[in-house]
Amino acid sequence: MVRSWQIGAALVFVASSGACSKNDGGAPNPQDVEIVAADDGTVEVVAGGRTMFALAATGPIVRTFTERWFGAGVISFLRDDEVADPLSVQSVESDEAGVRIEYASETRSATLTAVVLDAEVSEFELEVAGEEASSIAVGIRCDEGGTFHGFGEQYNATNQRGEQFELFVNEQGLGRTGGGGINEGDEHTTYFPMPYYIDARGFGALFDTKRRVNVDLCSSDEDVAWFEVITGGAIRWRVFHGPTPLDVVRQLGDLVGRPTALPDWAYQLWLASQGGRDVVLAEVDQLEAARVPASALWVQDWTGIRPNIEGGSGVQYLWEPKETCSSPDDVCYPQFAQMISGLHDRGYKFLAYVNPFIVDPSSVVEADDPSRFAPRFQTMVDEGLLVKNEDDDVYIARFDANAPQRNAHPDFSRDGTSDFIRESLANIVSSYGVDGWMADFGEYIPFDSVHADGSVADERRNIFPVDWHRVNREALEQVRPDGDWVSIARSGFTGVQGYAQIHWVGDQQTDWGELDGLPTVTPALLNLGLAGQPFVSLDIAGFSVGAGPSTKELYFRWTELGAFAPVMRTHQGADKLNNWNWNSDEETTEHFRKFTFVHCALADDFKALAEEAVRTGAPLVRHLMLVFPEDTETWDISDQFMIGDDLLVAPVVAEGATTKSVYFPEGTWFNVWTGDSFSGGQRIEVAAPLGSPPVFSRGQDRTDIRD
């Protein structure tokens, strides 16, 4: 028997007989895996004699309700007239083919089937019959010692046990205080959600759906974790057998895909610069005079700038350069292709910026030349390539509260849309020599939009990032089949791993805040790795305006963390004129130079780990439990990480801190700045002055990092 799995936008086929199953040394043999059901409805997956995933001894709950929604970047939902219909077990059958359970209530019936697909994976499916439903929830048993790590890119922690939240593609949210602003968000709003988790005991689960999923992880009931899918149709999920958390990451990647390898130059500094041709070239001169090694310039305002409503400026949402200045204060890049060629001659790659908003030229102020926007917009209108509203008109709205312009979205459900965007993006490379870009946004599909194929908008909102990053990758591969390109993404959902090459952790505020500042970066990096995205990055030193412009100390600490990310990349932030920068004073430049050389020293480490990552999905920045799965002390640590298996990094993320409490797993650990050694299996308060963040190498002293 062969079962098909629809994950995001990719269709994956898996053999379920076990005859052709893969067993990469460590996974249980097919005959060692079984699904066991009890009369009370408990279902357990047992592999090699160990119990893994288990459904709780409670039937599914079917709900009906009406729903109200509000928001744009962050969408929130309220329910009215909600009725819960718990289903109870009617019969349980088990045989060699698997398990079948019948449930019923007065108005509905449901059937659960569970089968072992092969040595590494089991599949569950629940079908509900009877009155139409709004959602279906299944209960997973909360075992003592069980964990719920992951759920895509989360910023609060890695183990989400005890939390309840919604998994739906959203703007991350500015401030994340839950105050209900148009883009404010809360602790769990995220650009990259996923109905997927890893249990640190060595297994995981992924729900196969494009719809919203609400999770209640042993919060309302300490014995049950509820996964509620907002659908009335059948729901399916897959259980990955492990037997280690790192095996689960590999098994996930076998299903949803993995990113392509990065070119070697990607492991050196990418410096953000903007302000026009002369400003950028002058900053390159400064960089060289300061002896700061860099491989790439990334320039987000290559398309020109626009005034913001609340002051300051943003970038124009176009896919072509602004080559002519309309005033002395304007930003432009004359002879753009020649400028890039000159930077190539000097040894630098040039990276740009794109996003999927299609600007309505009638909303562009005269000074910004509406005619620049008209050809793309009109072509997509004429060819029917844009998402529509309920009146069958192009859906145009002001999605960015601070931008005066209104935008439309591509309709990826319509034939021809992907081709148009792919060719438009490919032209940036072929015409100007650009080496890649930040592929921003992807989270703003309106909830009441209408799509050509009739698909519901909340599904489209979740899978839009998959389509968006797919066409970005196809465009770059079309022009650069040798792989000499990079693309860095913000948004995501299940299946994006096979398309988006790098993810950065989005727009943190330029402060020390625990909800949306520097402390949220490390958990996000770790959760991206657990979600099968091994190549990660961050903005040095944040983006959104927080308590004020970024400070010198904040810049120092963010630089220290950025040097130990696979891609070290700066950003001047939303308040670019007032934020601290690498060249703000001599001491900062010296600190920045030091850590760019530290990053250079790690390049060979990252390249070797990348070779492993494209085969197995093993993240370059690793949660400690991936390396030390038997050490339960590592399971709840989300403010430290490993680079590979032997380099431990514990970033300082508190203002004024000069020490940090660090947990050392088993082994001998060498301070890379001093050579002092520590014995593992203990937590120690270590010195962490500016310029010497806690970094330790296992088993040998890494003199190359301090030299």
Buried (B, 14 or more C-beta within 10 A) or exposed (E): EEBEBEBBBBEBEBEBEBEEBEEEEEBBEBEBBBBBBBEEBBBBBBBBEBBBBBBBBBBBBBBBBEBEEEBBBBBBBEEEEEEEBEBEBBEBEBEEBBBBBBBBBEEBBBBBBBBBBBBBBBBBBBBBEBBEBBBBBBBBBBBEEBBBBBBBBBBBBBBBBBBBBBBBBBBBBBBBBBEEBBBBBBBBBBBBBBBBBBBBBBBBBBBBBBBBBBBBBBBEEEEBBBBBBBBBEBBBBBBBBBBBBBBBBBBBBBBBBBBBBBBBBBBBBBBBBBBBBEEBBEBBEBBBEBEBBBBBBBBBBBBBBBBBEEEBBBBBBBBBBBBEBEEEEBBBBBEBBEBBEBBEEEEBBBBBBBBBBBBBBEBBEEEBBBEBBBEBBEEBBEEBBBBBBEEEEBBBBBBBBBBBBBBBBBBBBBEEBBEBBBBBBBBBBEEBBBBBBBBBBBBBBBBEBBBBEEBBBBBBBBBBBBBBBBBBBBBBBBBBEEEBBBBBBBBBBBBBBBBBBBBBBBBBBBBBBBBBBBBBBBBBBBBBBBBBBBBBBBBBBBBBBBEEBBBBBBBBBBBBBBBBBBBBBBBBBBBBEBBBBBBBEEEBBEBBBBBBBBBBBBBEBBBEBBEBBBEBBBBBBBBBBBBBBEBEBBBBBBBBBBBBBBBBBBBBBBEEBEBBEBBBBEBBBBBBBEEEEBEBEEEBEBEBEBBBBBBBBBEEBBEBBBE
